[in-house]
Amino acid sequence: MFKNFLLVFLFLFFAGCSASHPPLATVPHVELDKYSGTWFEIARFEHFFEKGCKNVSASYAIKSDGDVKVTNR
């Protein structure tokens, strides 16, 4: 019984995964300067590695090579 259930589940899972979806629309340019600076968290879905964290912030800075440096605190 369990084997039959598992086979049906796996079939449905992989059949659903094979569905083709159109590519996501993206924007040609993002003004990263608007997002640089420190952002404070006001709500969250807590993950196990964040348990007990308080006053969380993330600082975003644009590096000279164009990459973004992220510092989470």
N, CA, C and O atoms as a Tripos MOL2 file, in Angstrom:
@<TRIPOS>MOLECULE
protein
  292   291    73     0     0
PROTEIN
NO_CHARGES

@<TRIPOS>ATOM
      1 N           0.8320   -1.1990    0.0000 N.3       1 MET1
      2 CA          0.0000    0.0000    0.0000 C.3       1 MET1
      3 C           0.8730    1.2590    0.0000 C.2       1 MET1
      4 O           0.6540    2.1810   -0.7860 O.2       1 MET1
      5 N           1.8700    1.2790    0.8980 N.am      2 PHE2
      6 CA          2.7540    2.4460    0.9820 C.3       2 PHE2
      7 C           3.5380    2.6290   -0.3100 C.2       2 PHE2
      8 O           3.7410    3.7540   -0.7670 O.2       2 PHE2
      9 N           3.9830    1.5060   -0.9050 N.am      3 LYS3
     10 CA          4.7430    1.5930   -2.1560 C.3       3 LYS3
     11 C           3.8910    2.1970   -3.2640 C.2       3 LYS3
     12 O           4.3780    3.0040   -4.0560 O.2       3 LYS3
     13 N           2.6290    1.8090   -3.3210 N.am      4 ASN4
     14 CA          1.7330    2.3640   -4.3460 C.3       4 ASN4
     15 C           1.5450    3.8630   -4.1310 C.2       4 ASN4
     16 O           1.5860    4.6410   -5.0840 O.2       4 ASN4
     17 N           1.3400    4.2610   -2.8960 N.am      5 PHE5
     18 CA          1.1890    5.6800   -2.5830 C.3       5 PHE5
     19 C           2.4410    6.4470   -2.9740 C.2       5 PHE5
     20 O           2.3580    7.5170   -3.5770 O.2       5 PHE5
     21 N           3.5950    5.9020   -2.6330 N.am      6 LEU6
     22 CA          4.8680    6.5530   -2.9530 C.3       6 LEU6
     23 C           5.0510    6.6840   -4.4580 C.2       6 LEU6
     24 O           5.4890    7.7290   -4.9380 O.2       6 LEU6
     25 N           4.7220    5.6410   -5.2060 N.am      7 LEU7
     26 CA          4.8500    5.7020   -6.6590 C.3       7 LEU7
     27 C           3.9250    6.7590   -7.2630 C.2       7 LEU7
     28 O           4.3380    7.5150   -8.1420 O.2       7 LEU7
     29 N           2.6860    6.8130   -6.7990 N.am      8 VAL8
     30 CA          1.7480    7.8130   -7.2980 C.3       8 VAL8
     31 C           2.2370    9.2130   -6.9350 C.2       8 VAL8
     32 O           2.2050   10.1190   -7.7670 O.2       8 VAL8
     33 N           2.6890    9.3880   -5.6900 N.am      9 PHE9
     34 CA          3.1990   10.6880   -5.2540 C.3       9 PHE9
     35 C           4.3790   11.1280   -6.1100 C.2       9 PHE9
     36 O           4.4180   12.2670   -6.5740 O.2       9 PHE9
     37 N           5.3380   10.2380   -6.3230 N.am     10 LEU10
     38 CA          6.5120   10.5790   -7.1270 C.3      10 LEU10
     39 C           6.1300   10.9150   -8.5600 C.2      10 LEU10
     40 O           6.6710   11.8500   -9.1510 O.2      10 LEU10
     41 N           5.2010   10.1550   -9.1150 N.am     11 PHE11
     42 CA          4.7500   10.4360  -10.4800 C.3      11 PHE11
     43 C           4.1390   11.8310  -10.5680 C.2      11 PHE11
     44 O           4.4810   12.6060  -11.4610 O.2      11 PHE11
     45 N           3.2360   12.1510   -9.6440 N.am     12 LEU12
     46 CA          2.5910   13.4550   -9.6580 C.3      12 LEU12
     47 C           3.5920   14.5830   -9.4140 C.2      12 LEU12
     48 O           3.5040   15.6460  -10.0290 O.2      12 LEU12
     49 N           4.5420   14.3440   -8.5120 N.am     13 PHE13
     50 CA          5.5610   15.3490   -8.2200 C.3      13 PHE13
     51 C           6.3780   15.6730   -9.4630 C.2      13 PHE13
     52 O           6.5430   16.8400   -9.8190 O.2      13 PHE13
     53 N           6.8880   14.6390  -10.1190 N.am     14 PHE14
     54 CA          7.7330   14.8750  -11.2850 C.3      14 PHE14
     55 C           6.9290   15.3590  -12.4790 C.2      14 PHE14
     56 O           7.4600   16.0990  -13.3070 O.2      14 PHE14
     57 N           5.6820   14.9690  -12.5930 N.am     15 ALA15
     58 CA          4.8330   15.4770  -13.6740 C.3      15 ALA15
     59 C           4.6000   16.9740  -13.4810 C.2      15 ALA15
     60 O           4.5920   17.7320  -14.4510 O.2      15 ALA15
     61 N           4.4120   17.3980  -12.2390 N.am     16 GLY16
     62 CA          4.2290   18.8230  -11.9550 C.3      16 GLY16
     63 C           5.4950   19.6230  -12.1830 C.2      16 GLY16
     64 O           5.4370   20.7830  -12.5890 O.2      16 GLY16
     65 N           6.6370   19.0110  -11.9230 N.am     17 CYS17
     66 CA          7.9160   19.7140  -12.0970 C.3      17 CYS17
     67 C           8.2660   19.8980  -13.5660 C.2      17 CYS17
     68 O           9.0460   20.7850  -13.9140 O.2      17 CYS17
     69 N           7.7010   19.0770  -14.4170 N.am     18 SER18
     70 CA          8.0800   19.1510  -15.8220 C.3      18 SER18
     71 C           7.2880   20.2060  -16.5880 C.2      18 SER18
     72 O           7.5500   20.4330  -17.7690 O.2      18 SER18
     73 N           6.3320   20.8480  -15.9410 N.am     19 ALA19
     74 CA          5.5330   21.8660  -16.6270 C.3      19 ALA19
     75 C           6.4270   23.0200  -17.0510 C.2      19 ALA19
     76 O           7.2890   23.4590  -16.2890 O.2      19 ALA19
     77 N           6.2210   23.5090  -18.2630 N.am     20 SER20
     78 CA          7.0340   24.6360  -18.7280 C.3      20 SER20
     79 C           6.3440   25.9400  -18.3560 C.2      20 SER20
     80 O           5.1220   26.0600  -18.4380 O.2      20 SER20
     81 N           7.1230   26.8820  -17.9590 N.am     21 HIS21
     82 CA          6.6330   28.1930  -17.5750 C.3      21 HIS21
     83 C           7.3440   29.2460  -18.4130 C.2      21 HIS21
     84 O           8.5050   29.0630  -18.7780 O.2      21 HIS21
     85 N           6.6640   30.3460  -18.7250 N.am     22 PRO22
     86 CA          7.3500   31.4020  -19.4810 C.3      22 PRO22
     87 C           8.4370   32.0350  -18.6240 C.2      22 PRO22
     88 O           8.3290   32.0350  -17.3970 O.2      22 PRO22
     89 N           9.4710   32.5670  -19.2370 N.am     23 PRO23
     90 CA         10.5380   33.2090  -18.4530 C.3      23 PRO23
     91 C           9.9980   34.4170  -17.6870 C.2      23 PRO23
     92 O           9.0890   35.1040  -18.1510 O.2      23 PRO23
     93 N          10.5670   34.6620  -16.5160 N.am     24 LEU24
     94 CA         10.1570   35.8000  -15.7130 C.3      24 LEU24
     95 C          10.5970   37.1090  -16.3700 C.2      24 LEU24
     96 O          11.6810   37.2060  -16.9460 O.2      24 LEU24
     97 N           9.7410   38.0890  -16.2660 N.am     25 ALA25
     98 CA         10.0810   39.4070  -16.8020 C.3      25 ALA25
     99 C          11.0570   40.0960  -15.8460 C.2      25 ALA25
    100 O          10.8650   40.0700  -14.6310 O.2      25 ALA25
    101 N          12.0820   40.6980  -16.3910 N.am     26 THR26
    102 CA         13.0580   41.4230  -15.5780 C.3      26 THR26
    103 C          13.1870   42.8470  -16.1080 C.2      26 THR26
    104 O          12.7770   43.1530  -17.2280 O.2      26 THR26
    105 N          13.7560   43.6940  -15.2910 N.am     27 VAL27
    106 CA         13.9750   45.0740  -15.7130 C.3      27 VAL27
    107 C          15.3900   45.1960  -16.2680 C.2      27 VAL27
    108 O          16.2820   44.4560  -15.8520 O.2      27 VAL27
    109 N          15.6050   46.1160  -17.1980 N.am     28 PRO28
    110 CA         16.9310   46.2380  -17.7930 C.3      28 PRO28
    111 C          17.9630   46.8910  -16.8740 C.2      28 PRO28
    112 O          19.1660   46.6980  -17.0530 O.2      28 PRO28
    113 N          17.4940   47.6650  -15.8860 N.am     29 HIS29
    114 CA         18.4300   48.4020  -15.0360 C.3      29 HIS29
    115 C          17.8080   48.6260  -13.6580 C.2      29 HIS29
    116 O          16.6070   48.8740  -13.5430 O.2      29 HIS29
    117 N          18.6280   48.5380  -12.6290 N.am     30 VAL30
    118 CA         18.1910   48.8210  -11.2560 C.3      30 VAL30
    119 C          19.1250   49.8770  -10.6860 C.2      30 VAL30
    120 O          20.3450   49.7420  -10.7790 O.2      30 VAL30
    121 N          18.5680   50.9180  -10.1000 N.am     31 GLU31
    122 CA         19.3830   51.9630   -9.4840 C.3      31 GLU31
    123 C          19.7720   51.5180   -8.0740 C.2      31 GLU31
    124 O          19.0580   51.7780   -7.1050 O.2      31 GLU31
    125 N          20.9200   50.8440   -7.9810 N.am     32 LEU32
    126 CA         21.3570   50.2840   -6.7030 C.3      32 LEU32
    127 C          21.6130   51.3500   -5.6520 C.2      32 LEU32
    128 O          21.4890   51.0840   -4.4560 O.2      32 LEU32
    129 N          21.9690   52.5500   -6.0830 N.am     33 ASP33
    130 CA         22.2200   53.6270   -5.1160 C.3      33 ASP33
    131 C          21.0050   53.8930   -4.2360 C.2      33 ASP33
    132 O          21.1440   54.2670   -3.0710 O.2      33 ASP33
    133 N          19.8220   53.6990   -4.7920 N.am     34 LYS34
    134 CA         18.6010   53.9280   -4.0150 C.3      34 LYS34
    135 C          18.4600   52.9380   -2.8590 C.2      34 LYS34
    136 O          17.8000   53.2330   -1.8630 O.2      34 LYS34
    137 N          19.0730   51.7770   -2.9930 N.am     35 TYR35
    138 CA         18.9280   50.7320   -1.9850 C.3      35 TYR35
    139 C          20.1320   50.6170   -1.0620 C.2      35 TYR35
    140 O          20.0870   49.8730   -0.0830 O.2      35 TYR35
    141 N          21.2060   51.3400   -1.3570 N.am     36 SER36
    142 CA         22.3840   51.2470   -0.4980 C.3      36 SER36
    143 C          22.1040   51.9570    0.8240 C.2      36 SER36
    144 O          21.3050   52.8900    0.8940 O.2      36 SER36
    145 N          22.7820   51.4890    1.8610 N.am     37 GLY37
    146 CA         22.5730   52.0250    3.1970 C.3      37 GLY37
    147 C          22.1290   50.9110    4.1390 C.2      37 GLY37
    148 O          22.2500   49.7290    3.8170 O.2      37 GLY37
    149 N          21.6210   51.2930    5.2880 N.am     38 THR38
    150 CA         21.2010   50.3160    6.2940 C.3      38 THR38
    151 C          19.6870   50.2040    6.3070 C.2      38 THR38
    152 O          18.9750   51.2070    6.3570 O.2      38 THR38
    153 N          19.2140   48.9810    6.2620 N.am     39 TRP39
    154 CA         17.7960   48.6680    6.3180 C.3      39 TRP39
    155 C          17.5290   47.8840    7.5930 C.2      39 TRP39
    156 O          18.2640   46.9530    7.9230 O.2      39 TRP39
    157 N          16.4760   48.2630    8.3070 N.am     40 PHE40
    158 CA         16.1320   47.6100    9.5640 C.3      40 PHE40
    159 C          14.9350   46.6920    9.3630 C.2      40 PHE40
    160 O          13.9690   47.0410    8.6840 O.2      40 PHE40
    161 N          15.0190   45.5270    9.9610 N.am     41 GLU41
    162 CA         13.9590   44.5420    9.8370 C.3      41 GLU41
    163 C          12.8080   44.8990   10.7740 C.2      41 GLU41
    164 O          13.0200   45.1460   11.9610 O.2      41 GLU41
    165 N          11.5870   44.9250   10.2360 N.am     42 ILE42
    166 CA         10.4380   45.2290   11.0800 C.3      42 ILE42
    167 C           9.5550   44.0080   11.2880 C.2      42 ILE42
    168 O           8.7020   44.0050   12.1750 O.2      42 ILE42
    169 N           9.7520   42.9700   10.4800 N.am     43 ALA43
    170 CA          8.9940   41.7230   10.6230 C.3      43 ALA43
    171 C           9.7950   40.6090    9.9700 C.2      43 ALA43
    172 O          10.6820   40.8690    9.1580 O.2      43 ALA43
    173 N           9.4850   39.3800   10.3220 N.am     44 ARG44
    174 CA         10.2210   38.2590    9.7290 C.3      44 ARG44
    175 C           9.4580   36.9600    9.8690 C.2      44 ARG44
    176 O           8.5740   36.8170   10.7140 O.2      44 ARG44
    177 N           9.8270   36.0110    9.0120 N.am     45 PHE45
    178 CA          9.4820   34.6140    9.1810 C.3      45 PHE45
    179 C          10.7700   33.9860    9.7020 C.2      45 PHE45
    180 O          11.7130   33.7570    8.9440 O.2      45 PHE45
    181 N          10.7990   33.7140   10.9830 N.am     46 GLU46
    182 CA         12.0490   33.2920   11.6210 C.3      46 GLU46
    183 C          12.4970   31.9110   11.1480 C.2      46 GLU46
    184 O          11.7100   30.9660   11.0860 O.2      46 GLU46
    185 N          13.7820   31.8240   10.8180 N.am     47 HIS47
    186 CA         14.4120   30.5590   10.4630 C.3      47 HIS47
    187 C          15.1940   30.0480   11.6710 C.2      47 HIS47
    188 O          15.4800   30.8030   12.6000 O.2      47 HIS47
    189 N          15.5340   28.7690   11.6500 N.am     48 PHE48
    190 CA         16.2130   28.1850   12.8040 C.3      48 PHE48
    191 C          17.5270   28.8900   13.1090 C.2      48 PHE48
    192 O          17.9200   28.9780   14.2730 O.2      48 PHE48
    193 N          18.2150   29.3960   12.0840 N.am     49 PHE49
    194 CA         19.5070   30.0420   12.3140 C.3      49 PHE49
    195 C          19.3570   31.4870   12.7720 C.2      49 PHE49
    196 O          20.3540   32.1380   13.0860 O.2      49 PHE49
    197 N          18.1280   32.0010   12.8160 N.am     50 GLU50
    198 CA         17.8800   33.3650   13.2930 C.3      50 GLU50
    199 C          17.2290   33.3730   14.6700 C.2      50 GLU50
    200 O          16.8790   34.4370   15.1800 O.2      50 GLU50
    201 N          17.0650   32.2270   15.2640 N.am     51 LYS51
    202 CA         16.3230   32.1330   16.5210 C.3      51 LYS51
    203 C          16.9160   33.0620   17.5810 C.2      51 LYS51
    204 O          18.1110   33.0140   17.8700 O.2      51 LYS51
    205 N          16.0670   33.8930   18.1450 N.am     52 GLY52
    206 CA         16.4870   34.7950   19.2020 C.3      52 GLY52
    207 C          17.1260   36.0920   18.7350 C.2      52 GLY52
    208 O          17.5050   36.9180   19.5650 O.2      52 GLY52
    209 N          17.2570   36.2940   17.4230 N.am     53 CYS53
    210 CA         17.8560   37.5370   16.9270 C.3      53 CYS53
    211 C          16.9060   38.7090   17.1700 C.2      53 CYS53
    212 O          15.6980   38.5900   16.9670 O.2      53 CYS53
    213 N          17.4500   39.8170   17.5970 N.am     54 LYS54
    214 CA         16.6750   41.0410   17.8420 C.3      54 LYS54
    215 C          17.3930   42.2100   17.1760 C.2      54 LYS54
    216 O          18.6060   42.1610   16.9730 O.2      54 LYS54
    217 N          16.6480   43.2610   16.8360 N.am     55 ASN55
    218 CA         17.2140   44.4730   16.2300 C.3      55 ASN55
    219 C          18.0810   44.1470   15.0100 C.2      55 ASN55
    220 O          19.2300   44.5800   14.9230 O.2      55 ASN55
    221 N          17.5270   43.3890   14.0830 N.am     56 VAL56
    222 CA         18.2580   42.9330   12.9090 C.3      56 VAL56
    223 C          18.3160   44.0360   11.8650 C.2      56 VAL56
    224 O          17.3340   44.7420   11.6350 O.2      56 VAL56
    225 N          19.4920   44.1790   11.2280 N.am     57 SER57
    226 CA         19.6450   45.1390   10.1400 C.3      57 SER57
    227 C          20.5470   44.5390    9.0670 C.2      57 SER57
    228 O          21.3090   43.6050    9.3170 O.2      57 SER57
    229 N          20.4380   45.1010    7.8710 N.am     58 ALA58
    230 CA         21.3110   44.7170    6.7590 C.3      58 ALA58
    231 C          21.8330   46.0000    6.1270 C.2      58 ALA58
    232 O          21.0650   46.9150    5.8300 O.2      58 ALA58
    233 N          23.1340   46.0570    5.9270 N.am     59 SER59
    234 CA         23.7590   47.2240    5.2880 C.3      59 SER59
    235 C          24.2310   46.8240    3.8990 C.2      59 SER59
    236 O          24.9270   45.8230    3.7340 O.2      59 SER59
    237 N          23.8480   47.6110    2.9060 N.am     60 TYR60
    238 CA         24.1990   47.3540    1.5200 C.3      60 TYR60
    239 C          25.1190   48.4630    1.0330 C.2      60 TYR60
    240 O          24.8200   49.6450    1.2020 O.2      60 TYR60
    241 N          26.2420   48.0780    0.4260 N.am     61 ALA61
    242 CA         27.2020   49.0470   -0.1110 C.3      61 ALA61
    243 C          27.6560   48.5650   -1.4860 C.2      61 ALA61
    244 O          27.8660   47.3690   -1.6910 O.2      61 ALA61
    245 N          27.8030   49.4890   -2.4190 N.am     62 ILE62
    246 CA         28.2490   49.1460   -3.7630 C.3      62 ILE62
    247 C          29.7680   49.2080   -3.7950 C.2      62 ILE62
    248 O          30.3630   50.2390   -3.4810 O.2      62 ILE62
    249 N          30.3900   48.1010   -4.1770 N.am     63 LYS63
    250 CA         31.8420   48.0250   -4.2380 C.3      63 LYS63
    251 C          32.3370   48.6310   -5.5490 C.2      63 LYS63
    252 O          31.5490   48.8600   -6.4670 O.2      63 LYS63
    253 N          33.6310   48.8870   -5.6360 N.am     64 SER64
    254 CA         34.2180   49.5350   -6.8160 C.3      64 SER64
    255 C          34.0630   48.7040   -8.0760 C.2      64 SER64
    256 O          34.0490   49.2490   -9.1790 O.2      64 SER64
    257 N          33.9440   47.3600   -7.9230 N.am     65 ASP65
    258 CA         33.7820   46.5000   -9.0960 C.3      65 ASP65
    259 C          32.3160   46.3360   -9.5020 C.2      65 ASP65
    260 O          32.0160   45.6020  -10.4440 O.2      65 ASP65
    261 N          31.4020   47.0110   -8.8020 N.am     66 GLY66
    262 CA         29.9890   46.9460   -9.1500 C.3      66 GLY66
    263 C          29.1990   45.9240   -8.3580 C.2      66 GLY66
    264 O          27.9680   45.9390   -8.3870 O.2      66 GLY66
    265 N          29.8870   45.0300   -7.6470 N.am     67 ASP67
    266 CA         29.2030   44.0600   -6.8070 C.3      67 ASP67
    267 C          28.6090   44.7620   -5.5860 C.2      67 ASP67
    268 O          28.9590   45.9030   -5.2820 O.2      67 ASP67
    269 N          27.7170   44.0750   -4.8990 N.am     68 VAL68
    270 CA         27.0880   44.6350   -3.7140 C.3      68 VAL68
    271 C          27.6010   43.9060   -2.4790 C.2      68 VAL68
    272 O          27.5660   42.6770   -2.4240 O.2      68 VAL68
    273 N          28.0790   44.6570   -1.4870 N.am     69 LYS69
    274 CA         28.5320   44.0900   -0.2240 C.3      69 LYS69
    275 C          27.3560   44.1620    0.7550 C.2      69 LYS69
    276 O          26.7600   45.2220    0.9460 O.2      69 LYS69
    277 N          27.0330   43.0260    1.3660 N.am     70 VAL70
    278 CA         25.9240   42.9550    2.3180 C.3      70 VAL70
    279 C          26.4800   42.5550    3.6780 C.2      70 VAL70
    280 O          27.1760   41.5480    3.8090 O.2      70 VAL70
    281 N          26.1610   43.3640    4.6890 N.am     71 THR71
    282 CA         26.5700   43.0510    6.0570 C.3      71 THR71
    283 C          25.2990   42.9350    6.8990 C.2      71 THR71
    284 O          24.5830   43.9140    7.1110 O.2      71 THR71
    285 N          25.0410   41.7240    7.3680 N.am     72 ASN72
    286 CA         23.8750   41.4820    8.2230 C.3      72 ASN72
    287 C          24.2920   41.5490    9.6880 C.2      72 ASN72
    288 O          25.3340   41.0180   10.0700 O.2      72 ASN72
    289 N          23.4780   42.1990   10.4940 N.am     73 ARG73
    290 CA         23.7590   42.2950   11.9250 C.3      73 ARG73
    291 C          22.5050   41.9950   12.7010 C.2      73 ARG73
    292 O          22.5190   42.0200   13.9310 O.2      73 ARG73
@<TRIPOS>BOND
     1     1     2 1
     2     2     3 1
     3     3     4 2
     4     3     5 am
     5     5     6 1
     6     6     7 1
     7     7     8 2
     8     7     9 am
     9     9    10 1
    10    10    11 1
    11    11    12 2
    12    11    13 am
    13    13    14 1
    14    14    15 1
    15    15    16 2
    16    15    17 am
    17    17    18 1
    18    18    19 1
    19    19    20 2
    20    19    21 am
    21    21    22 1
    22    22    23 1
    23    23    24 2
    24    23    25 am
    25    25    26 1
    26    26    27 1
    27    27    28 2
    28    27    29 am
    29    29    30 1
    30    30    31 1
    31    31    32 2
    32    31    33 am
    33    33    34 1
    34    34    35 1
    35    35    36 2
    36    35    37 am
    37    37    38 1
    38    38    39 1
    39    39    40 2
    40    39    41 am
    41    41    42 1
    42    42    43 1
    43    43    44 2
    44    43    45 am
    45    45    46 1
    46    46    47 1
    47    47    48 2
    48    47    49 am
    49    49    50 1
    50    50    51 1
    51    51    52 2
    52    51    53 am
    53    53    54 1
    54    54    55 1
    55    55    56 2
    56    55    57 am
    57    57    58 1
    58    58    59 1
    59    59    60 2
    60    59    61 am
    61    61    62 1
    62    62    63 1
    63    63    64 2
    64    63    65 am
    65    65    66 1
    66    66    67 1
    67    67    68 2
    68    67    69 am
    69    69    70 1
    70    70    71 1
    71    71    72 2
    72    71    73 am
    73    73    74 1
    74    74    75 1
    75    75    76 2
    76    75    77 am
    77    77    78 1
    78    78    79 1
    79    79    80 2
    80    79    81 am
    81    81    82 1
    82    82    83 1
    83    83    84 2
    84    83    85 am
    85    85    86 1
    86    86    87 1
    87    87    88 2
    88    87    89 am
    89    89    90 1
    90    90    91 1
    91    91    92 2
    92    91    93 am
    93    93    94 1
    94    94    95 1
    95    95    96 2
    96    95    97 am
    97    97    98 1
    98    98    99 1
    99    99   100 2
   100    99   101 am
   101   101   102 1
   102   102   103 1
   103   103   104 2
   104   103   105 am
   105   105   106 1
   106   106   107 1
   107   107   108 2
   108   107   109 am
   109   109   110 1
   110   110   111 1
   111   111   112 2
   112   111   113 am
   113   113   114 1
   114   114   115 1
   115   115   116 2
   116   115   117 am
   117   117   118 1
   118   118   119 1
   119   119   120 2
   120   119   121 am
   121   121   122 1
   122   122   123 1
   123   123   124 2
   124   123   125 am
   125   125   126 1
   126   126   127 1
   127   127   128 2
   128   127   129 am
   129   129   130 1
   130   130   131 1
   131   131   132 2
   132   131   133 am
   133   133   134 1
   134   134   135 1
   135   135   136 2
   136   135   137 am
   137   137   138 1
   138   138   139 1
   139   139   140 2
   140   139   141 am
   141   141   142 1
   142   142   143 1
   143   143   144 2
   144   143   145 am
   145   145   146 1
   146   146   147 1
   147   147   148 2
   148   147   149 am
   149   149   150 1
   150   150   151 1
   151   151   152 2
   152   151   153 am
   153   153   154 1
   154   154   155 1
   155   155   156 2
   156   155   157 am
   157   157   158 1
   158   158   159 1
   159   159   160 2
   160   159   161 am
   161   161   162 1
   162   162   163 1
   163   163   164 2
   164   163   165 am
   165   165   166 1
   166   166   167 1
   167   167   168 2
   168   167   169 am
   169   169   170 1
   170   170   171 1
   171   171   172 2
   172   171   173 am
   173   173   174 1
   174   174   175 1
   175   175   176 2
   176   175   177 am
   177   177   178 1
   178   178   179 1
   179   179   180 2
   180   179   181 am
   181   181   182 1
   182   182   183 1
   183   183   184 2
   184   183   185 am
   185   185   186 1
   186   186   187 1
   187   187   188 2
   188   187   189 am
   189   189   190 1
   190   190   191 1
   191   191   192 2
   192   191   193 am
   193   193   194 1
   194   194   195 1
   195   195   196 2
   196   195   197 am
   197   197   198 1
   198   198   199 1
   199   199   200 2
   200   199   201 am
   201   201   202 1
   202   202   203 1
   203   203   204 2
   204   203   205 am
   205   205   206 1
   206   206   207 1
   207   207   208 2
   208   207   209 am
   209   209   210 1
   210   210   211 1
   211   211   212 2
   212   211   213 am
   213   213   214 1
   214   214   215 1
   215   215   216 2
   216   215   217 am
   217   217   218 1
   218   218   219 1
   219   219   220 2
   220   219   221 am
   221   221   222 1
   222   222   223 1
   223   223   224 2
   224   223   225 am
   225   225   226 1
   226   226   227 1
   227   227   228 2
   228   227   229 am
   229   229   230 1
   230   230   231 1
   231   231   232 2
   232   231   233 am
   233   233   234 1
   234   234   235 1
   235   235   236 2
   236   235   237 am
   237   237   238 1
   238   238   239 1
   239   239   240 2
   240   239   241 am
   241   241   242 1
   242   242   243 1
   243   243   244 2
   244   243   245 am
   245   245   246 1
   246   246   247 1
   247   247   248 2
   248   247   249 am
   249   249   250 1
   250   250   251 1
   251   251   252 2
   252   251   253 am
   253   253   254 1
   254   254   255 1
   255   255   256 2
   256   255   257 am
   257   257   258 1
   258   258   259 1
   259   259   260 2
   260   259   261 am
   261   261   262 1
   262   262   263 1
   263   263   264 2
   264   263   265 am
   265   265   266 1
   266   266   267 1
   267   267   268 2
   268   267   269 am
   269   269   270 1
   270   270   271 1
   271   271   272 2
   272   271   273 am
   273   273   274 1
   274   274   275 1
   275   275   276 2
   276   275   277 am
   277   277   278 1
   278   278   279 1
   279   279   280 2
   280   279   281 am
   281   281   282 1
   282   282   283 1
   283   283   284 2
   284   283   285 am
   285   285   286 1
   286   286   287 1
   287   287   288 2
   288   287   289 am
   289   289   290 1
   290   290   291 1
   291   291   292 2
@<TRIPOS>SUBSTRUCTURE
     1 MET1         2 RESIDUE 1 A MET
     2 PHE2         6 RESIDUE 1 A PHE
     3 LYS3        10 RESIDUE 1 A LYS
     4 ASN4        14 RESIDUE 1 A ASN
     5 PHE5        18 RESIDUE 1 A PHE
     6 LEU6        22 RESIDUE 1 A LEU
     7 LEU7        26 RESIDUE 1 A LEU
     8 VAL8        30 RESIDUE 1 A VAL
     9 PHE9        34 RESIDUE 1 A PHE
    10 LEU10       38 RESIDUE 1 A LEU
    11 PHE11       42 RESIDUE 1 A PHE
    12 LEU12       46 RESIDUE 1 A LEU
    13 PHE13       50 RESIDUE 1 A PHE
    14 PHE14       54 RESIDUE 1 A PHE
    15 ALA15       58 RESIDUE 1 A ALA
    16 GLY16       62 RESIDUE 1 A GLY
    17 CYS17       66 RESIDUE 1 A CYS
    18 SER18       70 RESIDUE 1 A SER
    19 ALA19       74 RESIDUE 1 A ALA
    20 SER20       78 RESIDUE 1 A SER
    21 HIS21       82 RESIDUE 1 A HIS
    22 PRO22       86 RESIDUE 1 A PRO
    23 PRO23       90 RESIDUE 1 A PRO
    24 LEU24       94 RESIDUE 1 A LEU
    25 ALA25       98 RESIDUE 1 A ALA
    26 THR26      102 RESIDUE 1 A THR
    27 VAL27      106 RESIDUE 1 A VAL
    28 PRO28      110 RESIDUE 1 A PRO
    29 HIS29      114 RESIDUE 1 A HIS
    30 VAL30      118 RESIDUE 1 A VAL
    31 GLU31      122 RESIDUE 1 A GLU
    32 LEU32      126 RESIDUE 1 A LEU
    33 ASP33      130 RESIDUE 1 A ASP
    34 LYS34      134 RESIDUE 1 A LYS
    35 TYR35      138 RESIDUE 1 A TYR
    36 SER36      142 RESIDUE 1 A SER
    37 GLY37      146 RESIDUE 1 A GLY
    38 THR38      150 RESIDUE 1 A THR
    39 TRP39      154 RESIDUE 1 A TRP
    40 PHE40      158 RESIDUE 1 A PHE
    41 GLU41      162 RESIDUE 1 A GLU
    42 ILE42      166 RESIDUE 1 A ILE
    43 ALA43      170 RESIDUE 1 A ALA
    44 ARG44      174 RESIDUE 1 A ARG
    45 PHE45      178 RESIDUE 1 A PHE
    46 GLU46      182 RESIDUE 1 A GLU
    47 HIS47      186 RESIDUE 1 A HIS
    48 PHE48      190 RESIDUE 1 A PHE
    49 PHE49      194 RESIDUE 1 A PHE
    50 GLU50      198 RESIDUE 1 A GLU
    51 LYS51      202 RESIDUE 1 A LYS
    52 GLY52      206 RESIDUE 1 A GLY
    53 CYS53      210 RESIDUE 1 A CYS
    54 LYS54      214 RESIDUE 1 A LYS
    55 ASN55      218 RESIDUE 1 A ASN
    56 VAL56      222 RESIDUE 1 A VAL
    57 SER57      226 RESIDUE 1 A SER
    58 ALA58      230 RESIDUE 1 A ALA
    59 SER59      234 RESIDUE 1 A SER
    60 TYR60      238 RESIDUE 1 A TYR
    61 ALA61      242 RESIDUE 1 A ALA
    62 ILE62      246 RESIDUE 1 A ILE
    63 LYS63      250 RESIDUE 1 A LYS
    64 SER64      254 RESIDUE 1 A SER
    65 ASP65      258 RESIDUE 1 A ASP
    66 GLY66      262 RESIDUE 1 A GLY
    67 ASP67      266 RESIDUE 1 A ASP
    68 VAL68      270 RESIDUE 1 A VAL
    69 LYS69      274 RESIDUE 1 A LYS
    70 VAL70      278 RESIDUE 1 A VAL
    71 THR71      282 RESIDUE 1 A THR
    72 ASN72      286 RESIDUE 1 A ASN
    73 ARG73      290 RESIDUE 1 A ARG
